[in-house]
Structure formats: structure tokens, C-alpha cells
Amino acid sequence: MFSPVNEKNKAESPSRAMSNDIHSSGGISLPAPPLQLRQNVAVNNDKGLEHEADVMGNKAQDFHHSLPNSPVAQQKAVANPVVQRVSIDTLMEVAKLLGLKISENPTTVVIVGAIASAIGLSYGITWGLLSAGLGLTAVALYQKLMQAKPEIKTDVSGLKKTPEGFVDEISSADKNTTTLNLIKPILPNDWSSDLLLRFGSLNTLIINNPSSSTPPPKDKFSALSKLPIKNLELIRAEFMDEACYQTIGKMRSLQYLSLARTITSEKSPGEATTTTASDGQRELRKVTVLAGGVMSALKDLMENGLKTLDLRWCSALTEENKAALKEIAAQHKVTLMLSEK
């Protein structure tokens, strides 16, 4: 089952949302949004909402303390401040950055309504955020809106499921999902990470304990670099081959990566020896030399913006590997988690 839920801000856990939910910021009780708009749907331009926009701009003053550098916040000492509006041109630039198509000669209400619908916030809160950013560039306003965008988390469980069921759940999940948690997924033999491209706002991807028979994705995870993923957890991901590691190593958006219980001596790519188990029926594999692409990928990530790397319970890492990783982590101020003997 998948169940989209709105999460509140959870900055401490990389596995969780890293967004700022400001629905109750500053203790303001904002009215229900006067406008709901989906992309490419015509809207009645109600001039009465222009006044409401001004009201919301005034109310935004009360929670500008969360944006200390805001020019509007610096006007609080001025008696009877006049509500100033973000220009139509700037709003149109913000809408363009969000991928929205706005009709010709729109009013402020129409543009703000479209932006509010796209980011999942009420009209009033969206207008307040835009007013608080008066004087900022369109790019800076866009970034503030993205920080305020509420998280939508989708869990997809593979328990007692089929590969076909997995694909169906992914295909029907909310496309605005920001955190996707795949729990023991049963993946198709011909699966590819391009299944995830429909989630254009994906911030966190967790693949937790997929079936041991799962093959590597046929695209070697190349689609992930097209998504804004900051947090990636591949836990007990036994399908990972050298090409998958190399692809992940090129993901420049990553800030947190967990490969806990993935780089194991039994399943990792590299030179290995095989022995017969004591029961005489199973063969045991043990990596003696880890594939070079694994270490080079981890090195590339740490040298290019990764903040945290979780490599606990990765038995294929030798003491020499760990020493090399620690040195790189120290040079680039990366938090490195390792299991020590």
C-alpha cells in the first residue's frame, strides 16, 4: 500500500523530510485559500481577490521573523507600512521556474494562485512568502518557495506483492511525492530507474532490503541524476554492480548517502574466492579485492558536495579502504560512518 502524507519539518533524520512546513508559522490563523488552480486550467479572475492579496501581504508581516534578511521585515519599524507588490514580471519568472504555463496578460491573483497550486500551499501563505521576499530575484524567491513546499511521503511495500503490483503502485503514486520509501520491493527483472522520473520533486529515495533475486536496474541508475535527490539510502541492495556505483558517483545533488549492509563481502563486485559451506550444499563467496569503481565513486561523491556517508556493516571494506575514506572525509569535512572491528 502507498499512503501519501504531509510531514512536518524533520531536519535531524536524513531518511525523512528535509523540508520546512510553515502551515502554522508564527501562530497565524490564515483563512482557507480563496483560489485553487491546477496547471493549464482556466480560472475566473476575481478582482475581489486583489484586496485579499493585500490583506495577506499585511499578515505576512507577522511571520517575517523566519526570514531575517527580508526587506519587508526591515520595514517593521515604519508606521503604517504600505503594502508593496512583487512585480508581475518577477512572478512570471517564478512561475516559469516551476514549469507553469500562464495565460497572456494574467493578473497577480492568477499567477500567485498557479504558484500556490504547484507547490501545495494555500494562496495566503504563498502570497505571504512572496511578499516577504520583496526585492529578491525570481531565483531567490523560487528557492524560498521550494524550502516551504510541504513533503509528500509515499511508502511502497513489497511484502506479498508481485513485480507487476510494484509497477502499478509506483505508476499510481502521487507524482508530487518528495520522499519515496520502497520497503522490501519485489522489482521486475527488467526494471529501470526511469520508473521514478514521474516524481519530478523527489528529494529522498530509500530502497530498503529488496528481494535477493533482484537484478541491477537495466539503466544502471542513470535516471537518478535527472532528479533533485539529496538523500539516497540503498540498504541491503545486493543488486548493486560496479556500473551502478559509478553512476551514483556522478550524482552532484546528493548530500546524504547510505549503503549500509550493501557493500558486503558476499555480494559486492570485485575479485572473490568461493568456498563450500559446512552443510556441503551452499557455496560461500568472499570478496578479496573490492572493484575499483566502488571506491572511486565514493571518492567522487565526497569531493563534490556529499555531507554524510553511511557505510556501516559493509564487510567488503578493508582496513586500507577505510583509512583512505577517512582521509578523504577529513579533507572535505564529510561525516563518515563506519563499523570498526
NORJONOR-V7359 format. One record per run of one state. SS is the DSSP state (~ for helix, > for strand, _ for the rest). FROM is the first residue (numbers start at 1). TO is the last residue. If there is no record, write none. Layout:
# NORJONOR-V7359
ss = [SS SS]
from = [FROM FROM]
to = [TO TO]
This chain:
# NORJONOR-V7359
ss = [_ > _ ~ _ ~ _ ~ _ ~ _ ~ _ ~ _ ~ _ > _ ~ _ > _ ~ _ > _ ~ _ > _ ~ _ > _ > _ > _ ~ _ > _ ~ _ > _]
from = [1 5 8 25 28 48 67 73 76 88 98 108 120 123 133 138 149 151 158 163 173 179 184 193 199 204 209 222 227 231 236 242 249 256 259 270 277 283 291 292 304 308 312 319 333 335 339]
to = [4 7 24 27 47 66 72 75 87 97 107 119 122 132 137 148 150 157 162 172 178 183 192 198 203 208 221 226 230 235 241 248 255 258 269 276 282 290 291 303 307 311 318 332 334 338 341]
